């Protein structure tokens, strides 16, 4: 790891963020706020340029608009995910639940609707970078530990989930959610608790993002019976059955 996020801030000038949006005003606004927190910023105004900068600049995180010329953000994200697992935060005027679900299913780590508060964007960038690199660094220093619930085994050293001998691919957010649930099966966790643990942030709870992420995780665990492992308790939160 070439950098460390100190107290949640990119104060060592080592964290590079790619801002991909076809509106120059938005790129300028995000650059202003991100550089004020000592992030290094590179910009792209269309899909092909975004992919080129991903390969050339190797950013630590990408802020990605959906409606861009050349290739739209969803096409760009699919190609990024073929090569990299860096955090991707979608920033889009498309706020319908179907759009959020599609974006998260294609590999986005968070979804921020336009118009946005730039301070919230910076907070989410810090959270994603901190969570991503904390998780990566933990693999090298944490003793091997396996959590088992029913027919699921989570290897916290290799960040791998096994079910009936088969590996289930998890995003960093999904891994953190599974770790939370599997460390305390039967315990009810509120949306706020899940958000703080999985996203590494105590910022405003993004209900839609949590619900979509839980839904996607459930489907990965069991397509035929998505609620088999993680139960919803209306008005309370979620729990994993013992």
LOMI-968665 format. One record per residue (C-alpha): residue in one letter; x, y, z. Coordinates in Angstrom, 2 decimals, always signed. Example, Ala and Ser with C-alpha at 12.3 -4.5 7.8 and 13.67 -1.06 7.14 Angstrom:
2
<atom "a" <+12.30 -4.50 +7.80>>
<atom "s" <+13.67 -1.06 +7.14>>
//
This chain:
242
<atom "x" <+0.00 +0.00 +0.00>>
<atom "x" <+1.52 +3.25 -1.09>>
<atom "x" <-0.39 +5.47 +1.28>>
<atom "x" <-2.39 +5.65 +4.46>>
<atom "x" <-5.54 +7.59 +5.16>>
<atom "x" <-4.73 +9.43 +8.36>>
<atom "x" <-7.71 +9.99 +10.67>>
<atom "x" <-9.96 +9.58 +7.67>>
<atom "x" <-8.13 +12.25 +5.65>>
<atom "x" <-5.91 +11.95 +2.59>>
<atom "x" <-3.30 +14.14 +4.25>>
<atom "x" <-0.24 +12.47 +2.81>>
<atom "x" <-0.96 +13.50 -0.79>>
<atom "x" <-0.85 +9.84 -1.83>>
<atom "x" <-4.51 +9.11 -2.58>>
<atom "x" <-5.40 +9.61 -6.23>>
<atom "x" <-9.04 +10.10 -7.22>>
<atom "x" <-10.32 +9.96 -10.80>>
<atom "x" <-13.32 +12.25 -11.36>>
<atom "x" <-15.19 +11.17 -14.51>>
<atom "x" <-18.04 +13.49 -15.51>>
<atom "x" <-18.91 +15.22 -18.76>>
<atom "x" <-19.79 +18.46 -16.93>>
<atom "x" <-16.66 +20.54 -16.38>>
<atom "x" <-18.36 +22.55 -13.62>>
<atom "x" <-18.92 +19.39 -11.61>>
<atom "x" <-15.34 +18.23 -12.16>>
<atom "x" <-14.04 +21.62 -11.03>>
<atom "x" <-16.26 +21.58 -7.93>>
<atom "x" <-15.16 +18.10 -6.89>>
<atom "x" <-11.51 +18.90 -7.59>>
<atom "x" <-11.74 +21.96 -5.35>>
<atom "x" <-13.15 +20.03 -2.40>>
<atom "x" <-10.98 +16.93 -2.86>>
<atom "x" <-7.74 +18.87 -3.23>>
<atom "x" <-8.70 +20.88 -0.16>>
<atom "x" <-8.49 +17.55 +1.70>>
<atom "x" <-5.12 +16.78 +0.03>>
<atom "x" <-6.35 +14.20 -2.46>>
<atom "x" <-4.64 +14.10 -5.84>>
<atom "x" <-7.24 +14.51 -8.62>>
<atom "x" <-7.25 +13.49 -12.28>>
<atom "x" <-10.20 +14.17 -14.60>>
<atom "x" <-12.00 +12.60 -17.54>>
<atom "x" <-14.93 +13.96 -19.52>>
<atom "x" <-16.00 +10.86 -21.44>>
<atom "x" <-15.99 +7.07 -21.25>>
<atom "x" <-12.92 +6.25 -23.37>>
<atom "x" <-10.80 +8.84 -21.55>>
<atom "x" <-11.88 +7.35 -18.22>>
<atom "x" <-10.68 +3.89 -19.21>>
<atom "x" <-7.42 +5.32 -20.53>>
<atom "x" <-6.74 +7.17 -17.26>>
<atom "x" <-7.63 +4.09 -15.20>>
<atom "x" <-4.84 +2.19 -16.94>>
<atom "x" <-2.38 +5.08 -17.12>>
<atom "x" <-2.83 +6.82 -13.76>>
<atom "x" <-3.94 +3.80 -11.67>>
<atom "x" <-6.18 +5.86 -9.34>>
<atom "x" <-7.14 +4.62 -5.90>>
<atom "x" <-10.82 +5.48 -6.37>>
<atom "x" <-13.12 +6.57 -9.19>>
<atom "x" <-16.06 +8.99 -9.01>>
<atom "x" <-18.09 +8.02 -12.05>>
<atom "x" <-21.00 +9.73 -13.78>>
<atom "x" <-23.41 +7.51 -15.73>>
<atom "x" <-24.40 +9.81 -18.58>>
<atom "x" <-21.12 +10.36 -20.45>>
<atom "x" <-20.35 +10.42 -24.18>>
<atom "x" <-18.43 +7.66 -25.93>>
<atom "x" <-19.18 +4.99 -23.35>>
<atom "x" <-21.66 +5.57 -20.55>>
<atom "x" <-20.66 +5.08 -16.93>>
<atom "x" <-22.19 +1.62 -16.63>>
<atom "x" <-20.23 +0.35 -19.64>>
<atom "x" <-17.09 +1.92 -18.23>>
<atom "x" <-17.65 +0.32 -14.84>>
<atom "x" <-18.09 -3.14 -16.36>>
<atom "x" <-14.72 -2.79 -18.09>>
<atom "x" <-13.01 -1.46 -14.97>>
<atom "x" <-14.29 -4.44 -13.01>>
<atom "x" <-12.66 -6.78 -15.52>>
<atom "x" <-9.27 -5.39 -14.47>>
<atom "x" <-9.58 -3.76 -11.05>>
<atom "x" <-11.50 -3.84 -7.78>>
<atom "x" <-10.82 -0.20 -6.81>>
<atom "x" <-13.74 +1.57 -5.12>>
<atom "x" <-16.18 +3.11 -7.61>>
<atom "x" <-18.70 +5.72 -6.49>>
<atom "x" <-21.42 +6.52 -8.99>>
<atom "x" <-22.61 +10.12 -9.06>>
<atom "x" <-25.73 +10.40 -11.16>>
<atom "x" <-28.92 +12.32 -11.77>>
<atom "x" <-30.63 +8.98 -12.33>>
<atom "x" <-32.06 +8.35 -8.89>>
<atom "x" <-34.70 +5.66 -9.52>>
<atom "x" <-34.28 +2.50 -7.45>>
<atom "x" <-33.84 +0.44 -10.63>>
<atom "x" <-30.85 +2.59 -11.62>>
<atom "x" <-29.29 +2.25 -8.18>>
<atom "x" <-29.78 -1.51 -8.20>>
<atom "x" <-28.24 -1.83 -11.66>>
<atom "x" <-25.25 +0.30 -10.72>>
<atom "x" <-24.57 -1.58 -7.49>>
<atom "x" <-25.06 -4.95 -9.19>>
<atom "x" <-22.50 -4.03 -11.85>>
<atom "x" <-19.91 -3.36 -9.17>>
<atom "x" <-20.36 +0.13 -7.73>>
<atom "x" <-19.45 +0.51 -4.06>>
<atom "x" <-21.75 +3.48 -3.47>>
<atom "x" <-24.34 +5.56 -5.34>>
<atom "x" <-24.62 +9.30 -4.79>>
<atom "x" <-27.56 +11.13 -6.41>>
<atom "x" <-27.28 +14.54 -8.07>>
<atom "x" <-27.55 +17.25 -6.94>>
<atom "x" <-25.10 +16.39 -4.18>>
<atom "x" <-23.42 +18.04 -1.23>>
<atom "x" <-19.68 +18.08 -2.10>>
<atom "x" <-18.81 +17.65 +1.59>>
<atom "x" <-20.81 +14.40 +1.60>>
<atom "x" <-18.97 +13.21 -1.49>>
<atom "x" <-15.61 +13.89 +0.17>>
<atom "x" <-16.78 +12.06 +3.31>>
<atom "x" <-17.79 +9.03 +1.26>>
<atom "x" <-14.52 +9.08 -0.66>>
<atom "x" <-12.60 +9.04 +2.63>>
<atom "x" <-14.76 +6.21 +3.92>>
<atom "x" <-14.31 +4.07 +0.80>>
<atom "x" <-10.55 +4.58 +0.64>>
<atom "x" <-10.15 +3.86 +4.35>>
<atom "x" <-12.31 +0.73 +4.18>>
<atom "x" <-10.70 -0.58 +1.00>>
<atom "x" <-7.12 -0.23 +2.17>>
<atom "x" <-7.81 -1.21 +5.77>>
<atom "x" <-9.32 -4.43 +4.43>>
<atom "x" <-6.37 -5.00 +2.13>>
<atom "x" <-3.80 -4.35 +4.82>>
<atom "x" <-5.65 -6.53 +7.31>>
<atom "x" <-5.04 -9.55 +5.08>>
<atom "x" <-1.30 -9.33 +5.67>>
<atom "x" <-1.34 -8.81 +9.44>>
<atom "x" <-4.37 -10.67 +10.75>>
<atom "x" <-4.04 -14.23 +12.01>>
<atom "x" <-5.99 -16.80 +10.05>>
<atom "x" <-9.57 -17.03 +11.26>>
<atom "x" <-12.57 -18.83 +9.87>>
<atom "x" <-16.15 -17.97 +10.77>>
<atom "x" <-18.74 -20.68 +10.18>>
<atom "x" <-22.53 -20.37 +10.18>>
<atom "x" <-24.62 -23.21 +8.76>>
<atom "x" <-22.91 -24.23 +5.50>>
<atom "x" <-21.07 -20.92 +5.11>>
<atom "x" <-17.41 -20.40 +5.98>>
<atom "x" <-15.77 -16.99 +5.86>>
<atom "x" <-11.98 -16.93 +5.73>>
<atom "x" <-11.06 -13.53 +7.17>>
<atom "x" <-7.43 -13.89 +6.13>>
<atom "x" <-8.06 -14.41 +2.41>>
<atom "x" <-11.41 -12.56 +2.42>>
<atom "x" <-13.13 -15.55 +0.80>>
<atom "x" <-16.60 -16.97 +1.44>>
<atom "x" <-17.11 -20.70 +0.89>>
<atom "x" <-20.46 -22.47 +0.55>>
<atom "x" <-20.56 -26.23 -0.03>>
<atom "x" <-16.99 -26.13 -1.29>>
<atom "x" <-17.73 -23.37 -3.80>>
<atom "x" <-16.26 -19.86 -3.57>>
<atom "x" <-18.69 -16.94 -3.54>>
<atom "x" <-17.12 -13.73 -4.84>>
<atom "x" <-17.77 -10.77 -2.53>>
<atom "x" <-17.16 -7.06 -2.88>>
<atom "x" <-15.36 -5.39 +0.06>>
<atom "x" <-18.70 -4.06 +1.35>>
<atom "x" <-20.30 -7.52 +1.11>>
<atom "x" <-17.32 -9.06 +2.90>>
<atom "x" <-17.64 -6.60 +5.77>>
<atom "x" <-21.38 -7.26 +6.05>>
<atom "x" <-20.81 -11.02 +6.14>>
<atom "x" <-18.09 -10.61 +8.74>>
<atom "x" <-20.43 -8.54 +10.90>>
<atom "x" <-23.30 -11.03 +10.63>>
<atom "x" <-21.18 -14.16 +11.01>>
<atom "x" <-19.36 -12.92 +14.10>>
<atom "x" <-22.70 -12.55 +15.88>>
<atom "x" <-25.29 -14.90 +14.36>>
<atom "x" <-28.75 -14.29 +15.81>>
<atom "x" <-27.96 -10.67 +16.71>>
<atom "x" <-30.06 -7.92 +15.14>>
<atom "x" <-28.10 -5.11 +13.52>>
<atom "x" <-29.66 -1.77 +12.64>>
<atom "x" <-29.09 -0.14 +9.27>>
<atom "x" <-26.92 +2.45 +11.01>>
<atom "x" <-24.72 -0.27 +12.55>>
<atom "x" <-24.39 -2.08 +9.23>>
<atom "x" <-23.53 +1.15 +7.42>>
<atom "x" <-20.92 +2.15 +9.99>>
<atom "x" <-19.24 -1.28 +9.87>>
<atom "x" <-19.44 -2.12 +6.17>>
<atom "x" <-18.90 +1.36 +4.77>>
<atom "x" <-16.58 +2.44 +7.59>>
<atom "x" <-18.51 +5.66 +8.06>>
<atom "x" <-21.02 +7.16 +10.48>>
<atom "x" <-22.32 +9.59 +7.88>>
<atom "x" <-26.01 +9.80 +7.02>>
<atom "x" <-27.41 +6.32 +6.48>>
<atom "x" <-28.14 +5.63 +2.79>>
<atom "x" <-31.17 +3.36 +3.16>>
<atom "x" <-31.43 +2.47 -0.52>>
<atom "x" <-27.75 +1.53 -0.78>>
<atom "x" <-27.99 -0.73 +2.27>>
<atom "x" <-31.18 -2.42 +1.06>>
<atom "x" <-29.77 -2.99 -2.42>>
<atom "x" <-26.49 -4.33 -1.04>>
<atom "x" <-28.31 -6.70 +1.32>>
<atom "x" <-30.53 -7.88 -1.54>>
<atom "x" <-27.54 -8.52 -3.79>>
<atom "x" <-25.72 -10.38 -1.00>>
<atom "x" <-28.77 -12.55 -0.30>>
<atom "x" <-29.00 -13.54 -3.95>>
<atom "x" <-25.33 -14.54 -3.96>>
<atom "x" <-25.89 -16.71 -0.89>>
<atom "x" <-28.99 -18.46 -2.28>>
<atom "x" <-30.70 -17.52 -5.54>>
<atom "x" <-33.71 -19.78 -4.93>>
<atom "x" <-34.31 -18.66 -1.33>>
<atom "x" <-32.65 -15.24 -0.87>>
<atom "x" <-33.93 -14.83 +2.71>>
<atom "x" <-32.55 -18.16 +3.88>>
<atom "x" <-29.55 -16.69 +5.70>>
<atom "x" <-30.21 -13.00 +6.34>>
<atom "x" <-33.58 -12.10 +7.82>>
<atom "x" <-35.32 -8.73 +7.85>>
<atom "x" <-36.93 -7.56 +11.08>>
<atom "x" <-39.23 -4.71 +10.11>>
<atom "x" <-38.48 -1.55 +12.02>>
<atom "x" <-35.41 -3.10 +13.64>>
<atom "x" <-32.85 -4.21 +11.06>>
<atom "x" <-31.27 -7.48 +9.89>>
<atom "x" <-29.88 -10.63 +11.43>>
<atom "x" <-28.23 -13.83 +10.30>>
<atom "x" <-29.93 -16.98 +11.59>>
<atom "x" <-27.83 -19.23 +13.74>>
//
